[in-house]
Amino acid sequence: MDLTEVDLLAWLVPAAVVFGSAAVLVVVVVLAVRFARRAPAARRRAAAELGTAGAALVQLDDAVDELDLEVGLSGALYGGGAPPSLRRARMTAQHARDEAFVAYRDAGDPRVVPADAARAARDLHRRIERELATIEAARREHRDWIQANVGASEQVAGAERRLAELRARMGDPGALLRELEQRADPEEWTDAARAVDDARSAVAEAERRIAAAREIAAHPTRSALEDLAGAERALRRADAASRTLEETHRLVTQAGLAVSDEIAAARSAVRSATSIRAALPADQAERLGDEIRWADQQLDRIEPTAARRPVSANEAIARVRDRLDMALADAHTAQQRLHGARTALPGTLAAARSAIGHAEAAIPEHTAGLDARVRLDAARRELAAARQTQDPVEALDAARRAIRHAEDAKALADHHRLASAGE
């Protein structure tokens, strides 16, 4: 039987109403879910989950440092490297810590949907808790083994060997400091001067701890492990301070050798920008002209003191090159960008290493807040990427990101220290 127009409409209208209502309902549900995933309440939950994961990440970072201490102590006790099981535990923990920093940074990205950030933070927290339990088990097992198999006198002798090796490696810290005094203004080696004081006080503390452990070792019923661990911590602080001194000396020396070339390269970049400006439309040429004049003024300001302040000069030159490149933007040809990157890269890498050194000096062991640690980790990763990539443009971008992360890390560490001092 043929359907009439009335019959067809009688069937289509209810069907359209049903399917239309279903479509509207689906749209409403989708929008509601999307709103719920991005609503203020979801953001608060994500922030809370990230805070919990962040606190656990600080614990993990400190626990890895303590495991490093355990490995160092084992090296002293066994007259060489740490036991393979302990070394494996440290390597696993370091890898987990590095991955956790990346995961935390990714979860905290503002572009991530709050619900996804909360889920990622919960997963990260669970992984960190498992790793913390593994680290504690490895340390407990190792301490029990030492207690059962290594005599107190052997432990003290091992610590004394470590102290003697450190003294031989450090030499006279004052000699490097005196050389820095001759090369550069005091502002250039503030970290080095602090490192000399830290190294000397740490060595003195190690001596006191070892003497206390030696006295305890004469009593079979007493354990010298606490004093030995304290001595190892002091030795690690002295070693870190010695490395800071050596790194500062290296940076100042290399910056002094390179600063005149960096100034010349920056002047050349300004001349290149001036020639590019001549071919630009009037409005773009005017904006670029302002930046060129600013760069010239900055270089005129930097140059007179560059010989005595080479590290600061190189850092300032890197900022000038960065701003000038941003002003040029699309006006650069690919060849010009490549040439500019090649000339700017050495100085920018040195500036990045210097900025990271300042951040590391501002973040003493176990005292930095999470944000400073995360930024410092990001700076180290960007510097490593800059050193590894073969493309000068990509390397330059990575080095500049490293500088920004390191400067942020230092600022956050300084703020954290001032806030803690005010409490």
N, C-alpha and C positions, 0 to 999 in steps of 0.2 A: 504494500500500500504506500502511495506517495505521501511524503510529509508536506503539509501545507505550511505557508509562511507563518501562520499563527502558532502551529505546533512547534516549528523550529525555534521561534522566539521563546516559546514556553520552556523549551529545554535549555537554550543558550543563556538566558538571563540568570536563572539560578546558578548554573555552572560558573558563569562569569563572576557572580557575587561570591561564590565559595572560593574559587581560585584567587580572586582579587583580595579577599579578606586574608587568605593564607599568605599571599605575597606580602601584604602590609604587615601581617604579624611577624613574618620572618625578618623583614626590614627593621621592625621595632625591636625585636630580640637582638639582632646584630648590633644595632645602635646602642641598646642598653648594655650589652656585654662590653662593647668598646668603651662606653662611658665608665662602666665599673672598673675596667682595667686601667683607666687613666684618671679616675676621680681623685680628689684630694685625699680621701681615705686610703686609696691604693698607694698613693705616693708616701703617705705616712707609714704604711706597713712596709713598703720597700725600704724607706730610710731606716726603720727599726731593724729590719733583717740585715741591711748593709752594715749598720752599727755593730750588731752582734758578730757578723762575719769579720768585720774589721778588728774588733777586739781580739778575736781568736787569731787573726793574722799577725797581730803584734806579738802574741804569745808564741806563735810558731817561729817568727823571726828571732825572738830572744832564745827560744829553745834550740834553734840551729846554731846560734852563737855559743850556747852552753855545750852543745855537742862538739863543736870545734874545740872548745876548751878541753873536753874529755879526750879528744884525739891527741891534742898537744900534750896533755898529761901522760897519755899512754906512750907517746914517743919518748918522753923523758924516762919513763919507767923501764921501757924495754931497750933503751939505748939505740933507738932507731925509729922506724916508722910505727904507726899504730897497728894493732891487730887487724887482719883483713875484714873481720866481721864488723868492727867498729868503723872502719873506713867506708865499707859498703853502706852502713846505716847513715853515715854523714852524707855520702853522695846522693842517696835516695832522698834524704831530708832536704838537701839544698835544691834538688830538682823540684820537689814538691813545693818548697817555699817560692821558688821563681815562678812556677806555674800559678800559684795562688795570687801572687801580686798581679799577674796579667789578668787572671779571672776577676779579681776585685776591681781593677781598672775598667774592664769591659762592662761589668755589671753596673758600675756607677756612672756610665756614660749617660748624659741627659737625653740622648736620643732613644735609649732603651725604654720600652713600655714598662711602667712601674710593676705590673704583675710579673713580667718576665724577669725584671731585676730582682724582685723578691724571691722568685724561684731559684734563680742563679745563686743568690746570696745564701739561701738555705743549703743548696747542694755544696757550695764552697765551704760553709761552716762544717758540714758533716765530714767532708774530706780532710779538713784541717784537724778536726777532733781525732779522726783515725790516725793521722800522721803524728799528732802529739802523743797519743797513746803508744805508738810504735817507738818513738824517740825515747820516751820515759822507760819503756821496757828494755831497750838496748842499753841505756845508761845504767839502769838498776842491775842488769845482768853483768855488765862490765865491772861495776863497783864491787859486786859480790865476788867476782873472780879475783880482782886485785886483793881484796881483803883475805881471801883464802890462799892465794898463791904468791903474793909479793910481800916481802918483809918491809917493815917500816924503814929500816936503815937503807934498803935498796931504793925505796921511794925518795928518801931525802937525797941520796947520792944522785939520782936522776934529776931532781930539781936543781941541784947544784951544778950539774953539767949544763943544764939549760941556761942557767944564769951566766955561766962562763962563756957559753957560745954567743949569747946575746951581747954581752959586753964586748967580745971580740968583733962582732958584726957592727955594733954601733960606733965603736971607736970613741973619738972625742966629739960629742955633738956641738960643742962650742966652736970648733974649728970651722964647720960649715956656716955657722951663724956669723962668725967674724968675716968670712968671705962674702956673705950676703950684705953685710954692713958696708963693705967696700964697693959692691956692685950697684946697690939700689937704695932708694929711700925706705925708711922703716915701714911705711904703709904697704910695701910690696911683700914683706916677709913677716907680717904679724902672726900668721899661722905657724911659721917656723919658730919664732920666739916662744910662742905658747907651747909648741911641741917639745922644745928643749927642756922647759920646766916640767912638763908632763912626764917626759922620759926619765929625768933624774928622780922625780918623786916616786915614780912607779918602780924603778930599780931599787930605791931605798926601801919601799914597802915589801918588795920581793925578798930582800935580804932579811928583813925582820920576820917575815912569815917562815922563811926557810930555817932561821935560827930557832924559832918557836917549834917547828916540826922536828928539828934535830933533838931538841930537849925532850919532846914528847916521845920520840923514838926510843929513848932509853928506858921507857916504862912499857913492858910488853902488854899490859892490860889497857893501854890507852891508844886511841887512833889519831894519827897525824894527818888524816885525809883532808880535814877541813882547812888546816893551815897550808897543806900542799896545794889544794885547789885555789886558795887565796893567793898563794905565790904564783901559780900559773896564770891567774887573771891579771896580776900585776905585771908579769912578764909579757903577756899579750898586749897590755896597754903600752908598755915601754916599746915593744916592737912596732905597734901601730904609730906611736908618736915619732919613732925613728924614721919610719917610712914617709910620714908627713913631712918631716924635715928634709929628707932626701928629695922628695917629689917637688917641694917648694923650691929647693936649690936648683933642681933641673929645669923647672918652669921659668924661673927668673933668668937663668943662664941662657936657655934657648930663646926666650923672648928678647933678651938683650941682643943676641946675634941676629935676630930676624926683624926687629922692629923697623929699621930703616927701609928694608925691602917692602915691608907691609905698608909703610907710608907712601913709598913710591908707587906701589900697585894701586893704592887707593886714589892717589892723584891721577894716575892713568885712567882709572874708572870714571873719575869726574870729567876728564877730558873727553872720554868716549861718550859719556852722557850728554856733554855739550854739543858734540857733533850730531848725535841722534836728535837732539832738541831742534836743530835747525830745519829738519824735514817734517816736523809735526805741525798739525793745525794750531792756530793761535792760542785757543784755550788750553789745550794740552801742553803746548810749549811754555805757557806762563806758569802752570802748576809745576812742571818739571824744573823750570828755572828757579822757582822758590826752593826746591829740594837741593838743587845743585849749589845754590848760594849757602844753604844751611850746611851741606857737606863740606864745602870749602872753609867755612867758619870753624867747624868742628876740627878739621885737620890742622888749621892754623893754631887752634887752642891746644891740641894734643902734641904737636911736634916739639915745642920748646922743652917740655919735661919728659919726652919719651925715653931719652937715654937713661935717666935715673928711675923712671917708672915704666919699664917696658911691658910688664904684664898688664897693667891698667891700660896702657896705650893700645896694646893689641886687642884687648876686650872692647875698648871704645871704637877702634877702627872697624872691628867686626860688626858693631851696631850701625856704624855709618854705612858700610857696604850693604847691610841688610835693608836699611831704609831706602837707600838709593836704588837697589834692585826692585823693591816694591813700587817705587815711583815710576820706574821705567816700564814695568809690567809687560804689556803686549807690544810695546815699542821695540823691544829687543828681538832681533832675529835669532833663530836657533843657534847659529854660529856664534853670535855675540854672547848669548847666554852661556854657551859652553866655554868660551874663552874667559868670560867673567867668573864663572864657577871655578875654573882651574886656578885663576890667580887669587881668588878669595878663600879657597878651601884650606890651605895650610894655616893661615892665621886664624880662621874660624875653628878649625880643629883644636888648635892650641888654646883658644879662648874657651872652648867647651871643656877641655881637660882642666883648665884653671877654675872655671865655674863649678865643676863637679868637685874639685879639691876643696874649694871654699865651703861647699855644701857638706861634704864629708866631715870637715873640721867642725862645722856647726852642729853636727848630729852625733854627740857622744854616745857611747854604747849604752843601750837599754833606756835612753832618756828621751828619745824623739817620739813625737806623735805619729799617728798612722799616716796622715796626709803627707808629711815631710818624707817619710820612708817611701811611700808610693811614688812621689815625684822624683826622688833620687834614683829609685829603681828604673823609672822611665828614662831619666837622663842617661844612665849607664847603657841602657839598651839602645837608645838613639845614637850614642857615640860609637858603640860597637857596630851598629849598622852603617854609620858614616864611614868607618874605617874599612869595612868589608866590601861595600858596593864599588863597582867599577865605573859607574856613571857619575861624573863630577857634579852634575846638577842635583841628582838625587842625594849624593853624599853631602853636598852643601846644605840642602834642606834639612837633612837629618841632624847635621851638626848644629844648625840653628835651633832646631827643636830641643836638642840636648841642652843648649845654653838656657833656653826659656824654662825648661823643667828644673834644671839645677838652680837657677836663680829663685824660682818659686819654692824649691825645697829649702833653700837657705832662709828665705823670708819666713816660711812656716816654722822652721826649727827655732829661729830667733823669737818669733811670736810665742811659741810653746814654752820656751825657756823663761821669757819675761812673765808670762801668765803663771807659770809654776812658781816663780820667785815671789810673785805678789800674793800667793795664797797663804 
